[in-house]
Amino acid sequence: MLSLFAQLGKLDISPFNDGAVGPQETKTAEILDWSKLPPSLQYFAGPAEVYGRLQFEDRIYEFLEERMAADEQAGLRALNRRYKQDSEAIDRWLDTFSMTDHPEARLVYFTVSLLITGVDLGLL
């Protein structure tokens, strides 16, 4: 229900457009083991911890189109250049580690999704 209210707010429908009601993100302490990531891909761990939490298409679009700061854009462009070079290795790694069993894989997957979306939008 709260997701519906949030969507109505995004459509600027009163009284939902005041932003007072909507889903809240729960922050649970995940224990991450980045040693699962090969040394050559360790550079992806930090950005994945930040951007991999944007796990829904509307959140990714909102971040890229409305909230992304210039320094974040520059950092994501640099990350995307490295991702292009290592995309096959990252895909193989994601094939090895299930997103449901390994939170690190989920974070990497959604960071890749953000990069691809950013490129598709012409922002990265």
C-alpha positions in Angstrom: 0.0 0.0 0.0 2.8 2.4 0.9 4.4 1.8 -2.5 1.1 2.8 -4.1 1.0 6.0 -2.1 4.6 6.8 -3.1 3.7 6.2 -6.8 0.7 8.5 -6.5 3.0 11.1 -5.0 5.4 10.8 -7.9 2.4 11.5 -10.2 1.8 14.7 -8.2 -1.6 13.5 -6.9 -2.8 15.2 -3.8 -2.7 14.4 -0.8 0.1 11.9 -1.6 2.4 14.4 -3.2 3.6 15.9 0.1 6.0 13.0 0.5 4.8 12.3 4.0 3.7 8.7 3.3 5.7 6.1 1.4 7.8 3.0 1.9 10.7 3.3 4.2 14.0 1.6 3.5 15.1 -0.8 6.2 18.7 -0.8 6.9 19.9 -4.2 8.0 23.4 -4.9 8.9 24.7 -7.2 6.2 28.0 -8.9 6.7 29.8 -8.6 3.4 32.7 -10.9 2.4 34.5 -9.2 -0.5 37.2 -11.8 -0.5 34.8 -13.7 -2.8 35.5 -11.2 -5.5 38.8 -11.9 -7.4 41.6 -9.5 -6.7 41.4 -8.1 -10.2 37.8 -7.1 -9.5 38.2 -5.7 -6.0 37.8 -2.2 -7.3 34.1 -2.9 -7.7 33.5 -3.6 -4.0 33.4 0.0 -2.8 31.1 1.3 -5.5 28.9 -1.8 -5.2 28.4 -1.1 -1.5 27.2 2.4 -2.3 25.3 2.0 -5.6 24.2 -1.6 -5.4 21.6 -0.7 -2.9 19.6 1.1 -5.6 17.8 -2.1 -6.5 14.7 -1.0 -8.3 14.4 0.6 -11.7 12.6 3.7 -10.4 15.2 4.3 -7.7 18.0 3.9 -10.3 16.3 6.4 -12.7 15.6 8.8 -9.9 19.3 8.7 -8.8 20.7 9.1 -12.3 18.3 11.8 -13.5 17.7 13.8 -10.3 20.2 13.1 -7.5 23.5 12.2 -9.0 26.1 14.8 -8.2 28.9 15.8 -10.7 31.6 14.0 -8.7 29.4 10.8 -8.5 28.9 11.0 -12.3 32.6 11.3 -12.9 33.3 8.4 -10.6 30.6 6.2 -12.2 32.0 7.1 -15.7 35.4 5.9 -14.5 33.9 2.8 -13.0 32.0 2.1 -16.3 35.2 2.3 -18.3 36.7 -0.4 -16.0 33.5 -2.4 -16.1 33.6 -2.5 -19.9 37.1 -4.0 -19.7 36.1 -6.6 -17.1 32.5 -7.2 -18.0 33.1 -10.9 -19.0 34.9 -11.6 -15.8 32.2 -9.9 -13.7 29.5 -11.9 -15.6 31.4 -15.1 -14.9 31.7 -14.2 -11.2 28.0 -13.4 -11.0 27.2 -16.8 -12.6 29.2 -18.4 -9.8 27.6 -16.6 -6.9 23.9 -16.5 -6.4 22.4 -13.1 -5.6 20.0 -14.7 -3.1 22.8 -16.5 -1.2 25.6 -13.8 -1.6 24.8 -10.2 -0.8 28.0 -9.2 -2.5 26.7 -10.6 -5.8 23.4 -8.8 -5.4 25.3 -5.5 -4.9 27.5 -6.0 -7.9 24.6 -7.0 -10.1 22.6 -3.9 -9.3 25.7 -1.7 -9.7 26.1 -3.1 -13.1 22.4 -2.5 -13.8 22.9 1.2 -12.7 25.9 1.5 -15.1 24.0 0.1 -18.0 21.0 2.3 -17.4 23.3 5.3 -17.0 24.9 4.6 -20.4 21.5 4.0 -22.0 20.3 7.4 -20.7 23.5 9.1 -22.0 24.5 10.1 -18.5 27.6 7.9 -18.2 
